[in-house]
Amino acid sequence: MRSGDGRRTTAGTFILAGAAALALSACSTVGGDQQAGAPQQESVATKLLLGNANPPPITPPVDDAIKRECPPIEILDGTAAFRAYDPPSATDPFSVRYQANLVDTARQCSSLGVEAAIRVGVTGRVILGPKGAPGAFRLPLRVAVVDEADKPIYSQVHVIDVVVPAGQTQAQFPHLEQDIVVPIPENRFRGWRILVGYDPKGVPAAAGRRSARR
C-alpha cells in the first residue's frame, strides 16, 4: 500500500523482536514536530525534553545539521490508543476499564561525533471507562528507531505506571527516552523514522517496574 505522498507502507503489527523486519501500517503524527514557518510554540513533550536536568553528555564536534536532520516521529496506525476491558475478553465500549491515549511527542538529536544521541519525549493520558475506577495502571509503551529500509536500529518497550487519583477520572503521564545512541549514516538519516506507540504484546507476562529491552 502507498501513502498519500507516494511512500511505501506495509500492514503489520508493532512487534520488533530480534532481527525481524518491522511490519508497517499507515501512520500518523501526534504533536511535537513544528511545520516550517509555523509559530514556535513549546509543546508539553518539548518542555519535557528541555526541562531535563541531566541530559546525556555531548562531546565535540557538535554538528548542528544533525539537529535539523533528526528523524521525524510517527505513530503507527492502531498504536495511538490502548484499551483494557472487564472482563478481558470483552470488546464492547460499556466494558472498558480504561483507555490510554498518546497526547504529544517531541524529539531532539545531538551529534556525538560518529554517533548521534536521540532523545524522545512522550506525553499520554489515561481515561477511565464505564467499568473503571481510580487506581494504578500499567501501560506498554514502545519507542523504536528504524532506518530507510524499515530495519529496527533501536527498539525498547517500557512499562509505564500511571495513577488516577481518587475522585478523578483521568491522569496524564510523561515519558522521556534519552538513552538512544545510533551511528550517523551516510545518508544523514534520510528516510529514518522514530516510531512511538502502545505495544501490549511486547511486554513479558511477568514484567515488573523495569523496562523490558528487546
Beta strands, then each sheet from edge to edge (+ up, - down):
strand 1: 27-28
strand 2: 73-76
strand 3: 81-85
strand 4: 96-111
strand 5: 115-128
strand 6: 135-146
strand 7: 152-164
strand 8: 170-183
strand 9: 193-198
strand 10: 212-213
sheet 1: 1+ 2- 9- 6+ 7- 10+
sheet 2: 3+ 4- 5+ 8-
end
